Amino acid sequence: MTHGNGTQDDGPRTDTAGVRPGRRAVVVGGGLAGVTAALALADAGVRVTLLESRPRLGGLACSFQRGDLTVDNGQHVYLRCCTAYRWFLDRIGGAHLAPVQDRLDVPVVDLDRPEGRRLGRLRRDALPVPLHLGRSLATYPHLSLAERAAVGRAALALQRLDLADPALDTQDFATWLTAHGQSARTVEALWDLVGVATLNAVAADASLALAAMVFKTGLLSDAGAADIGWARVPLGELHDRLARQALTAAGVRTEVRARVRSVRAEPGGGWSVHVPGEVLAADAVVLAVPQREAHALLPDGALDRPERLLEIGTAPILNVHVIYDRAVLDAPFLTALGTPLQWVFDRTEAAGVKEGQYLAVSQSTAQDEIDTPVAALRERYLPELERLLPRARGAGVLDFFVTRERAATFVPAPGVGRLRPGARTKAPGLYLAGAWTATGWPATMESAVRSGVGAAGAALDALGRSRGLLPDFFEEAA
């Protein structure tokens, strides 16, 4: 890599052009965590270089081209309570491209029920918590009257849990639900319906701490907290194009296809970041990469037990993409019971499809199918879509393809909380960011952005720079 004047560095740079010491930072990783950290540092007056090994920004929330089609690598949504991600959208000028529902409304179709009685809805009223979900639960057809009453009692018990209690992380969510009167059917038709999409794990495999955080924050903190938002444009429009514009405007030097080989502490203080053809000097370095990559780059002594990063497991998400020759789904999305299908989204307009309809099927907890051949997935999922969507039965399939993220999220298993490090390391000037760090949130876009702000704040403290421009995400959903 060379500078704009064509010269190549042979070693760490020195301060030039009157730039005061203590104001240079390198952010390694151009996902949401890294972009956020870079913007927050630059906004505070730090000279920032952002390095990303891929050809695009956005990490796992990105897009790619398939002929004339713009494809998101996976369907991503957020909630109104995701104040950090909403700030990020505002910061890059993209909030209008990923609006939130006026009011939570999730169609739930149960294919095990007779025709005409399959549709239920999870939606809220304009009432305060917890009454905002009362009517929806009272009329939810996929549970019995007794099961619905038990849900209300469990929700009240959930609301009383103290999220700061470390004991919650030692328990699994399913055991807690069973102890609070939730049947297997209730777990399937309600708790896992939400939990699988937000945690990428079923209740039996999920930490009570993380599950409680999701449900308390999303459903029990504020009436509008669980209203769903999603991008009406390709994710690359937000997390790559608009993010790059915001970075450039903030003065950040952004380099893609720049794989960092090593990060080294300098004897006289500061850091050197080594990429092919260049060594960058920095007073602060943020490692905003997945946990295994962070482990490989960490210098000795940066964490007391760096091997714990390797104990944070990863979980896959499979996305099935189908383009029909006609419209087969009227809603922007729906979710399903009694079928392997989980959440189905209409991505026609966002992807630029001019004729027919493009559906994206997002399959979390996809450990059993992540390596299944496309032909076998086509044989499995097209009939299920026809069961779910009657108009698909006579429609032609113009395209069928699959995207796979084998390490889409960290595994939110009991005990994961003790493995997740904070932003600060024991090496002065070196910080960690990523959805897998100790944000208190599961592996979501919200967690990634929060981690980036946290790492930037820690770095600014050490650099003697003001944190005054950093957003505060500790308020409840607006």
C-alpha positions in Angstrom: 0.0 0.0 0.0 1.3 3.4 -0.8 0.4 7.0 0.1 -1.3 9.4 -2.2 2.1 10.7 -3.3 3.3 7.3 -4.4 5.9 6.9 -1.7 6.2 3.9 0.5 6.9 3.7 4.2 9.8 1.7 5.5 8.8 2.1 9.1 6.5 3.9 11.6 5.7 7.4 10.6 6.4 10.5 12.8 4.0 13.3 13.4 4.1 15.9 10.7 2.2 19.0 9.6 1.9 20.2 13.2 -0.3 17.4 14.4 0.0 17.1 18.1 1.0 13.7 19.6 -1.7 11.6 21.0 -4.1 12.1 18.2 -3.5 9.2 15.8 -5.6 6.0 15.9 -5.8 2.9 13.7 -9.0 0.9 13.6 -8.6 -2.6 12.3 -11.9 -3.9 10.9 -14.6 -2.2 8.8 -17.7 -3.8 10.1 -20.2 -1.7 12.1 -18.1 -1.8 15.2 -15.0 -0.5 13.4 -16.8 2.1 11.3 -18.5 3.4 14.5 -15.2 3.5 16.4 -13.6 5.4 13.5 -16.4 7.9 13.3 -16.5 8.5 17.0 -12.7 9.0 17.2 -12.6 11.3 14.2 -15.5 13.4 15.6 -13.4 14.0 18.7 -10.5 15.3 16.6 -8.4 12.2 16.3 -6.6 11.4 13.0 -8.0 8.0 12.1 -7.0 5.3 9.6 -9.6 2.5 9.1 -8.3 -0.8 7.7 -10.6 -3.5 6.3 -9.4 -6.8 4.7 -12.5 -7.2 2.5 -13.2 -5.1 -0.6 -16.2 -3.5 1.2 -17.3 -2.1 4.5 -20.2 -3.5 6.6 -18.7 -6.8 7.9 -21.4 -9.4 7.9 -24.2 -6.9 7.2 -23.3 -6.2 3.6 -24.4 -6.6 0.0 -23.0 -8.1 -3.2 -23.9 -8.1 -6.9 -25.4 -11.2 -8.6 -25.8 -10.0 -12.2 -28.2 -7.1 -12.0 -29.4 -8.2 -8.6 -28.1 -6.5 -5.4 -28.2 -9.2 -2.7 -27.8 -8.7 1.0 -25.7 -11.5 2.5 -28.5 -12.0 5.1 -31.6 -10.3 6.3 -31.0 -7.9 9.2 -33.6 -6.1 11.3 -33.4 -3.9 14.3 -35.9 -2.7 17.0 -36.8 0.8 18.1 -35.0 0.1 21.3 -31.7 -0.3 19.4 -30.7 3.3 20.2 -27.1 2.8 19.2 -27.8 1.5 15.7 -30.4 4.2 15.2 -27.8 6.7 16.1 -25.4 5.1 13.6 -28.1 5.4 10.9 -28.5 9.1 11.7 -24.8 9.6 11.8 -24.3 8.3 8.2 -27.5 9.9 6.9 -29.4 6.7 6.3 -32.2 6.7 8.9 -34.8 7.4 6.2 -33.7 4.3 4.3 -34.3 1.9 7.2 -37.5 3.1 8.9 -39.2 1.5 11.8 -42.8 0.2 11.9 -45.3 2.7 13.3 -46.4 -0.1 15.6 -45.1 -3.7 16.2 -47.0 -6.1 13.9 -45.7 -9.6 13.2 -47.8 -12.0 11.1 -47.4 -15.5 12.4 -48.7 -18.4 10.2 -49.1 -21.9 11.7 -49.2 -24.5 8.9 -50.3 -27.2 11.3 -53.7 -25.4 11.7 -56.5 -25.7 9.1 -56.8 -23.4 6.2 -58.4 -20.1 7.2 -57.3 -20.4 10.8 -53.6 -20.2 10.3 -52.8 -16.5 10.8 -52.1 -14.9 14.1 -50.4 -11.6 14.9 -48.1 -10.3 17.5 -48.8 -6.6 17.7 -49.0 -3.8 20.2 -51.6 -1.2 21.1 -51.1 2.4 22.1 -51.1 1.5 25.8 -48.3 1.6 28.4 -46.2 -1.4 29.4 -47.3 -4.1 29.9 -50.8 -3.5 28.7 -49.5 -2.7 25.2 -49.3 -6.4 24.4 -52.4 -7.5 26.4 -54.9 -7.7 23.6 -52.5 -9.4 21.2 -51.6 -12.1 23.7 -55.3 -12.5 24.7 -56.3 -13.3 21.1 -53.1 -15.1 19.9 -54.6 -18.2 18.3 -51.5 -20.3 18.4 -51.7 -20.8 22.2 -54.4 -22.1 24.4 -56.2 -19.8 26.9 -54.2 -21.4 29.8 -50.9 -21.0 27.9 -51.7 -17.3 27.2 -52.3 -16.7 30.9 -49.1 -18.4 31.8 -47.2 -16.1 29.3 -48.4 -13.1 31.2 -47.2 -14.5 34.5 -43.8 -15.4 33.1 -43.5 -11.9 31.6 -44.0 -10.3 35.0 -41.4 -12.6 36.5 -39.0 -11.8 33.7 -39.5 -8.1 34.4 -38.4 -8.6 38.0 -35.0 -10.1 37.0 -31.9 -8.1 37.7 -29.8 -8.1 34.5 -26.8 -7.2 36.6 -27.0 -10.5 38.5 -24.1 -12.7 37.2 -26.0 -15.8 38.2 -28.4 -15.3 35.2 -25.5 -16.1 32.8 -25.0 -19.5 34.4 -28.6 -20.7 33.6 -30.3 -21.5 30.3 -33.5 -19.8 29.3 -35.5 -23.0 28.7 -35.1 -24.2 32.2 -36.2 -20.8 33.6 -39.3 -20.8 31.2 -40.3 -24.4 32.3 -40.0 -23.3 36.0 -42.3 -20.5 35.2 -45.0 -22.6 33.7 -44.2 -22.3 30.0 -45.2 -25.3 27.9 -43.1 -26.7 25.0 -45.7 -25.3 22.7 -45.5 -21.8 24.3 -41.7 -21.9 23.9 -42.0 -22.8 20.2 -44.8 -20.5 19.3 -43.8 -17.4 21.2 -40.5 -17.3 23.1 -38.4 -19.1 20.4 -40.2 -17.2 17.7 -38.5 -14.0 19.0 -35.4 -15.6 20.6 -34.1 -17.5 17.6 -34.2 -14.4 15.5 -32.5 -12.2 18.1 -30.2 -14.7 19.8 -29.5 -17.2 17.0 -30.2 -19.9 19.6 -33.2 -21.8 20.9 -34.1 -21.3 24.6 -32.4 -24.5 25.7 -29.1 -23.2 24.3 -29.4 -19.6 25.4 -28.0 -17.8 28.4 -30.8 -16.6 30.7 -28.9 -13.3 31.0 -29.0 -12.6 27.3 -32.5 -13.8 26.8 -33.8 -11.8 29.7 -32.0 -8.7 28.3 -33.7 -9.2 24.9 -37.2 -9.6 26.2 -37.0 -7.1 29.0 -35.5 -4.4 26.7 -37.5 -5.3 23.6 -40.9 -6.1 25.1 -41.1 -4.7 28.6 -39.1 -1.5 28.7 -41.2 0.8 26.6 -44.4 0.3 24.5 -42.7 1.0 21.3 -39.4 -0.8 22.0 -40.1 -3.8 19.9 -41.3 -2.0 16.8 -39.2 -3.5 13.9 -37.0 -1.6 11.5 -35.3 -2.9 8.4 -33.5 -1.5 5.4 -35.6 -0.7 2.3 -32.4 -0.5 0.3 -29.5 -2.9 0.1 -27.4 -3.0 3.2 -24.3 -2.0 1.2 -26.0 1.3 0.5 -26.0 2.0 4.2 -23.0 0.2 5.7 -20.6 0.7 2.8 -21.5 3.6 0.5 -23.0 6.0 3.1 -20.6 4.8 5.8 -17.6 5.6 3.5 -19.1 9.1 2.7 -19.4 9.8 6.4 -15.9 8.5 7.1 -14.4 10.7 4.4 -16.3 13.7 5.6 -15.0 13.1 9.1 -11.4 13.0 7.7 -10.9 9.2 8.2 -8.5 7.5 5.8 -10.3 4.3 4.8 -8.4 1.4 3.1 -10.1 -1.8 2.0 -8.3 -5.0 0.9 -5.9 -4.1 3.7 -5.2 -7.2 5.8 -3.3 -6.4 9.0 -0.4 -8.8 9.6 0.5 -7.7 13.1 0.0 -5.1 15.8 3.1 -4.2 17.9 3.8 -2.1 20.9 6.7 0.3 20.3 9.4 0.5 23.0 9.0 4.2 23.3 5.2 4.1 23.5 2.5 3.9 20.9 1.8 1.2 18.3 2.8 0.1 14.9 0.2 -1.6 12.6 1.7 -3.7 9.8 0.0 -4.2 6.5 1.6 -5.3 3.2 3.8 -2.4 2.0 3.2 -0.1 4.9 3.6 0.4 8.7 1.3 2.8 10.4 2.1 4.5 13.7 -0.6 5.1 16.1 -1.2 6.2 19.7 -4.3 4.1 19.9 -5.4 0.9 18.1 -8.9 -0.5 18.1 -9.2 -4.2 17.1 -12.8 -4.4 15.7 -12.5 -7.9 14.2 -14.0 -11.3 15.1 -12.8 -12.9 18.3 -10.4 -15.4 16.6 -8.8 -12.7 14.5 -8.5 -10.5 17.6 -6.8 -13.4 19.4 -4.3 -13.8 16.6 -3.4 -10.1 16.6 -3.2 -9.5 20.4 0.3 -9.0 21.7 1.4 -11.0 24.7 0.0 -9.7 28.0 -2.9 -7.7 26.5 -5.4 -10.0 28.2 -5.0 -12.1 31.3 -6.6 -15.1 29.6 -6.6 -14.5 25.8 -7.5 -18.2 25.2 -11.0 -17.3 26.4 -11.6 -15.5 23.1 -11.3 -18.9 21.4 -13.9 -20.4 23.8 -16.5 -18.0 22.5 -18.2 -20.3 20.0 -19.8 -19.2 16.7 -23.2 -20.0 15.2 -24.3 -20.0 11.5 -27.2 -18.4 9.7 -28.4 -19.7 6.3 -30.3 -17.4 3.9 -32.4 -18.9 1.1 -33.1 -16.5 -1.8 -36.0 -17.2 -4.3 -37.2 -15.1 -7.2 -40.7 -15.9 -8.4 -42.2 -14.8 -11.7 -45.1 -13.2 -9.9 -46.1 -11.8 -6.5 -46.7 -14.5 -3.9 -46.5 -12.6 -0.6 -48.5 -9.4 0.2 -46.8 -8.6 3.5 -43.3 -7.1 3.9 -42.5 -10.1 6.0 -44.0 -13.0 8.0 -42.9 -15.8 10.3 -44.1 -19.3 10.4 -44.8 -22.3 12.7 -45.2 -25.9 11.7 -42.5 -25.7 9.0 -38.7 -25.4 8.8 -39.2 -21.9 7.5 -38.6 -19.1 10.1 -38.8 -15.6 8.8 -39.6 -14.7 5.1 -39.0 -11.2 3.8 -40.0 -9.4 0.5 -36.8 -7.9 -0.9 -38.1 -7.1 -4.4 -37.8 -3.4 -4.4 -34.6 -3.2 -2.3 -32.8 -5.6 -4.6 -33.8 -3.9 -7.8 -36.0 -6.7 -9.1 -38.2 -5.3 -11.9 -40.5 -8.3 -12.6 -41.8 -10.9 -10.2 -41.0 -11.1 -6.5 -37.8 -11.7 -4.6 -38.1 -13.5 -1.2 -35.4 -13.9 1.3 -35.8 -16.7 3.9 -33.6 -16.1 7.0 -32.8 -19.3 8.9 -31.1 -18.9 12.2 -29.7 -21.8 14.3 -28.8 -23.4 10.9 -26.1 -25.8 12.3 -27.7 -28.8 10.6 -28.0 -27.2 7.2 -25.2 -24.7 6.8 -23.2 -27.1 4.5 -26.2 -28.7 2.7 -25.9 -28.5 -1.1 -28.0 -25.9 -2.9 -30.0 -28.6 -4.8 -31.0 -30.3 -1.5 -32.0 -27.0 0.0 -34.1 -26.2 -3.1 -35.8 -29.6 -2.8 -36.5 -28.8 0.9 -37.6 -25.2 0.9 -39.6 -24.6 -2.3 -42.3 -27.1 -1.2 -42.4 -25.4 2.2 -42.8 -22.0 0.6 -45.7 -23.4 -1.4 -47.3 -24.7 1.8 -46.9 -21.3 3.4 -47.8 -19.1 0.4 -50.6 -20.6 -1.7 -49.9 -18.3 -4.7 -46.4 -19.8 -4.9 -47.8 -23.1 -6.0 -48.4 -22.1 -9.5 -45.5 -19.6 -9.8 -42.4 -20.1 -11.8 -39.0 -20.0 -10.0 -36.7 -17.6 -11.9 -33.8 -18.0 -9.5 -32.8 -19.9 -6.4 -29.6 -19.4 -4.5 -28.2 -19.5 -1.0 -25.9 -17.4 1.1 -24.2 -18.8 4.2 -22.5 -17.2 7.1 -20.9 -20.0 9.0 -19.8 -17.7 11.9 -22.7 -15.2 11.8 -22.9 -14.7 15.5 -21.3 -15.7 18.7 -23.0 -18.6 20.6 -25.1 -17.0 23.4 -24.7 -20.1 25.6 -24.8 -20.0 29.4 -21.4 -18.9 30.7 -20.5 -16.8 27.6 -20.7 -13.6 29.7 -17.5 -14.4 31.6 -15.7 -15.0 28.2 -16.6 -11.6 26.6 -13.9 -9.0 27.3 -14.5 -5.3 27.7 -13.1 -2.6 25.5 -10.0 -2.0 27.5 -7.0 -4.4 27.4 -4.0 -4.4 29.7 -1.9 -3.0 26.9 -2.1 0.8 27.1 -3.6 2.2 23.9 -5.1 -1.1 22.6 -8.8 -1.6 22.6 -11.4 -4.2 21.5 -14.7 -3.8 19.7 -17.1 -6.1 18.1 -20.6 -7.5 18.8 -18.9 -10.4 20.7 -17.4 -8.0 23.4 -19.0 -7.3 26.7 -21.8 -5.0 25.6 -24.6 -6.8 27.5 -26.4 -7.4 24.1 -26.4 -10.6 21.9 -24.7 -10.6 18.6 -26.7 -7.9 16.8 -26.0 -4.7 14.9 -26.9 -2.9 18.1 -24.1 -4.7 20.0 -21.6 -3.9 17.3 -22.3 -0.2 17.3 -22.3 -0.1 21.1 -18.9 -1.8 21.2 -17.5 0.7 18.7 -18.6 3.7 20.9 -17.3 2.0 24.0 -13.9 1.4 22.4 -13.7 4.9 21.1 -14.6 6.3 24.5 -11.9 4.3 26.2 -9.4 5.5 23.7 -10.4 9.1 24.0 -9.9 8.9 27.8 -6.4 7.6 27.3 -5.6 10.2 24.6 -6.9 13.0 26.8 -9.6 13.9 24.3 -13.1 14.9 25.2 -15.9 12.3 25.2 -18.4 15.1 24.9 -19.5 14.2 21.4 -20.0 10.5 22.2 -23.7 9.4 22.2 -25.3 8.1 25.4 -27.2 4.8 24.8 -28.3 4.2 28.3 -31.7 5.6 28.0 -34.8 3.5 27.3 -36.3 3.3 23.9 -37.9 6.5 22.8 
